[in-house]
Amino acid sequence: MKKLLILSTALTGASFAANAQEVNVMSWGGAYAVSQVEAYHKPFTAATGITVVSIDADNPATPIKAQVEAGNVTIDVADVEYADAIRLCDEGLLEEIDMAMLPPAPDGTPAAEDFLPGAVTDCAVSTIVFSTVFAYDTTKFPEGPTTMADFFNMEKFPGKRGMRKGAKANLEMALMADGVPAADVYATLETPEGIDRAFGILDKIKTDTIWWEAGAQPPQLLADGEVAMTTAYNGRIFAAAVAEGKPFGTVWDGQVYEYDLFVIPKGAPNLEAAKQFITFATDTQRLADQAKWIAYGPARKSSGALVGMYQDGKTEMAPYMPTSAANLTNALASSYEFWVDRDTELNERFNAWLAAN
């Protein structure tokens, strides 16, 4: 496994001469892609003249692997989850990134010291801290659920549930709902008994669950009345509730938070433009600017003080961030080490479980 790369070399006027006039950036679509277009893509084009082509995918890690192995790479930059960034790097499917190209904080603090712990790896640079939470329709539950256990309580809170179609986050949430402290979740999942316990909790709601695959689906499922509660990425629920006025409430208890990161697929057609884009997009101001559009925390310490209002000019963003102190009282940091090692095995079991009557 690639070790986390912690560098102390600051950017000293390094620049990249782009050898192309466009860069293809693949991300997750919806409100998240909008936040990247506004904070990164448009300003980058204005500053460099390089066009950014925005491409949506349910999970950008999947086409990266397929394209590199086929020798037909069209993606220059992709936004991926942490475990996928490590796995793809280990498999030799990503370009290594010279972290010396990352700009320092405005006060001169080197980038390696300014990024949050673990946010910089051999092949990837974090942009945001996002969270998987659960949300509910406040018209159905005016008093609201308040704990992760409530999500699995069909008697007290009847109605369909929505969950991401996969093992990650679902197993952790199931254990926390069953009383496992966040600090003990991964130790529990390392045992066969712990895995059985998690699937046993999921059994309680299996027949009442709609399984989603794209981040834009959960708020739509809630809005259409297809589910009463759903797991979701916190920023998607924020966008629906604040920007669109949907009657959605967020429960932070048992949230599972992690980084999303930019990577460059091996053989990217516009490599220098890709490097220039990442350098630009991960500076202090740009990461703070993204938080004007969606409720994900920036991955640099120096960006935090620059996060203010939502783009509507009246909504304070801090309370909606996964990293807000009030939202971290019973939160779990997703373990990339666990998922790099166990992703294939546990998703095979999950798919078999899902297919079984």
Secondary structure, 3 states (H helix, E strand, C coil): CCCCCCCCCCCCCCCCCCCCCEEEEEECCHHHHHHHHHHHHHHHHHHHCCEEEEEECCCCHHHHHHHHHHCCCCCCEEEEEHHHHHHHHHCCCECCCCHHHCCCCCCCCCHHHHECCCCECCCEEEEEEEEEEEEEECCCCCCCCCCHHHHCCCCCCCCCEEEECCCCCHHHHHHHHCCCCHHHHHHHHCCHHHHHHHHHHHHCCHHHEEEECCCCHHHHHHHCCCCCEEEEEHHHHHHHHHHCCCCEEEEEEEEEEEEEEEECECCCCCHHHHHHHHHHHCCHHHHHHHCCCCCCEECEHHHHCCCCECCCCCCECHHHCCCCHHHCCCCEECCHHHHHHHHHHHHHHHHHHHHCC
